[in-house]
Amino acid sequence: MDRNPSPPSSEAEEEEDAVGNTVYSKHWLFSILTRLIEVISPEKTEPTASPEGIQMELDEEMENDICKVWDMSMDEDVALFLQEFNAPDIFMGIFAKSKCPRLTEICVGILGNMACFQDICMSISKDENLGQVLLQRLCDSDSPTLLETSRLLLTCLSQPEVANIWVERIRENPSVYDCVCFIMSSSTNVELLVKVGEVVDKLFDLDEELMLNWIKNGTCPSVGPSVDDSPEELPDFKIVPCILEAAKQVRSDNPEGLDVYMHILQLLTTVDEGIQAIVQVPDGGKETWSLLYDLVCHELCQPDDPPIIVQEQKTVLASILSVLSAMFASQTEQEYTKMRKSKLYMPLIGSLIRILQYMEGCGKRAGDSSKESEQEETGTADINDEDFHLKILKDICCELLSNMLQELTKENTLEGLQQGHLNEQTCSCAFQNLLPLYFASVESFLEVLREADQTLADNLEKRFPSLKVHS
C-alpha cells in the first residue's frame, strides 16, 4: 500500500527559500516588496485622509525592514532577485506617488546598489521611463535623496556599456543643468556637493558637446521641463560661479572634493569657450584667480610642509596650475601690466618654485631608497620617470613659471628679492627645471635680474654656463 511521501526537511526548505547562495529568504524579500506595493496602492488610502499626508512618515518596522533590503541589495544574488520581481517598477511607482522622502531615498539607494552589477545596470539604463524619473530626482529638495540619486548616476556613468545612454538622456533634459547648478551654488552638504561634482566631472570627461552646452547655458533662459518639487523660479545659472561656490564649500572639509572641482575647471580650459567662461564671467575671472591663488599660495604645498606633501597634492595642484596657466596666457597686455603692479605676482612665483623644490626633494628620497635596496644602477633617480602625475605637474608648473618670469620687471624682481621669493637657491631650482626647454624665458629673466642684482645674475651664469655663452 502506497503512502504519502515524507514532508521535506526544514533544511531543504531553507535551501529552497534561500536567494541564490545567500542565507537571505525569498519569502521575506517578497513580503517586503508586497508591503511596498501596498504603501502606494489606492486601497491604502483612507477616504478622509489628505493625499499628501498618507506616506509622509515610514513606520519604524517598515523602515528597518526596507533598510535591510538596502544593505542586502549589495549582494548580486539579491539584486538579481529584486530585478526578477520587478523591484525597479515598484520603485518607480513609489517615486510617482509617495510623499515620504525617506522612502524615496532608500528606494533610490537600492537601485544604486543594483546598478553596480552590469546586466542590471543595462536593464535600468535602457528603461526610458525610469531614466527620466530618476533624473527628475535631481530636482528633489531632500538632500539624502539627491545624494543617492547622484551615486546612482555616477555608477551608471562609470560603466562604459551604458554611459552614453545617460549622457544622451542628460543632454536632452535641460532641467538637469539647472538642478545641478542649484545644488552646487546653494547646498552646504559637503558629501552631496562632492558626489554631484563627481557626476559633473564624469559627464564633462565623457562628452565635450555636453560640456559646451552647459558652458553656453548661462547665456540663454532655461527651457527645461517643470518638475513639481524642483526649486521654484530658478535663476539663469552660469556654470563657473556655481563650480566656484561648491569648491569654496568643500575646500576645508574634503580634499578629494576640492580635487574634483578643480579638475572640472581644468576640463573647462580644454575648450576656448570654457576659458572665456572663466575669464569673462561675471567679474573678468577675478574670483576664480583669487580662489586658485589663495589655494596655491596659502593652503597647498606650504613652506612648513614636508616635501612629500607634493605626492599627496599632485593632482589637485596640476588642475589648479593648469587653470591658472590658461588664464594667464589669455590676458591682454593691459591685464599683464595691472597684475605685475599688484602685490600678488611674486608670491605665486615663489610658490611655483617651492613646488619644483619639493618635487626635487621627492626625487632624492626615491633615489636614496633605490640605492638602499640595491636596485639596478641608472646614474640618476628622476621622480618624473616613476610617477606620471608628478611629471604632468612639473610640466604645467614649468610652463606657468616660464610665462610669468618672462613678464617680470625690475620692480617685480626687486620685490621678489626683498620678500625672499628670489635668491640663488630658488633661481637655481627654477633654471634647473626650465632649461633647456624654456631657454628664452630664463634668458629674459636673467637680463632683468642683472639690473636688480648683478652679483646674483653673475653667480647664476657661472652655475649655468649655457646662459653665459648666449649672453
ABEGO torsion letter per residue (X at the ends): XBBBBBBBBAAAAAAAABBEABABBAAAAAAAAAAAAAAABAAABBAABBAAAAAABBBAAAAAAAAAAAAAAABAAAAAAAAAAGAAAAAAAAAAABABAAAAAAAAAAAAAAAABAAAAAAAAABAAAAAAAAAAAABABAAAAAAAAAAAAAAAABAAAAAAAAAAAAABAAAAAAAAAAAAABABAAAAAAAAAAAAAAAAABAAAAAAAAAAAABBBABBBBAABBBGBBBBBAAAAAAAAAAAAAAABAAAAAAAAAAAAAAAABAAAAAAAAAOAAGGAAAAAAAAAAAAAABGBAABBAAAAAAAAAAAAAAAAAAAAAAAABBAAAAAAAAABAAAAAAAAAAAAAAAAAAAAAAAAAAAAAAAGBBBAGBBBAAAABAAAAAAAAAAAAAAAAAAAABBAAAAAAAAAAGABBAAAAAAAAAAAOAAAAAAAAAAAAAAAAABAAAAAAAAAABAAAAAAX
